[in-house]
């Protein structure tokens, strides 16, 4: 038997994802600020690319949360 689709707490879960992703983004930026002169350009580029993906994820989570709140 399939589990019923319970979306009651989707907004809460999405907000948790937003908060967690934003925290990771901030930590990576802080790391770059503190260690930019100590890390390789490849590592710096990798972190910056990952942060770009995090920013896109945050935008998507916010859009999805907005959609959930209108249902």
C-alpha positions in Angstrom: 0.0 0.0 0.0 1.4 3.4 -1.0 2.0 6.0 1.7 -0.3 9.0 1.4 1.2 12.2 0.1 1.6 14.5 3.2 2.7 17.9 2.2 1.8 19.6 5.5 5.4 20.2 6.5 7.0 20.9 3.1 7.4 24.6 3.8 9.2 23.8 7.0 11.5 21.3 5.3 12.2 23.7 2.5 13.1 26.5 5.0 15.5 24.1 6.7 17.2 23.4 3.3 17.4 27.1 2.6 19.0 27.8 6.1 21.4 24.9 5.8 22.5 25.7 2.3 23.0 29.4 3.2 25.0 28.4 6.2 27.3 26.3 4.0 27.6 29.2 1.5 28.6 31.6 4.3 31.1 29.2 5.8 32.7 28.7 2.4 32.9 32.4 1.9 34.5 32.9 5.3 37.0 30.1 4.5 37.9 31.9 1.3 38.3 35.2 3.1 40.6 33.7 5.7 42.6 31.4 3.5 42.6 32.8 0.0 46.3 33.3 0.0 47.0 29.8 1.3 45.0 27.7 -1.1 45.5 26.8 -4.8 43.7 28.6 -7.5 42.0 25.3 -8.4 40.7 24.9 -4.9 39.5 28.5 -4.8 37.8 28.1 -8.2 36.1 24.9 -7.0 34.8 26.6 -3.9 33.5 29.5 -5.9 31.8 27.2 -8.4 30.2 25.2 -5.5 28.9 28.5 -4.0 27.4 29.5 -7.4 25.5 26.2 -7.3 24.5 26.8 -3.7 23.1 30.2 -4.7 21.1 28.6 -7.5 19.8 25.9 -5.1 18.7 28.6 -2.6 16.8 30.4 -5.4 15.1 27.1 -6.4 14.2 26.3 -2.7 12.7 29.8 -2.3 10.6 29.4 -5.5 9.4 26.0 -4.4 8.5 27.3 -1.0 6.6 30.1 -2.5 4.7 27.6 -4.7 3.9 25.4 -1.6 2.6 28.4 0.3 0.1 29.1 -2.5 -1.4 25.6 -2.5 
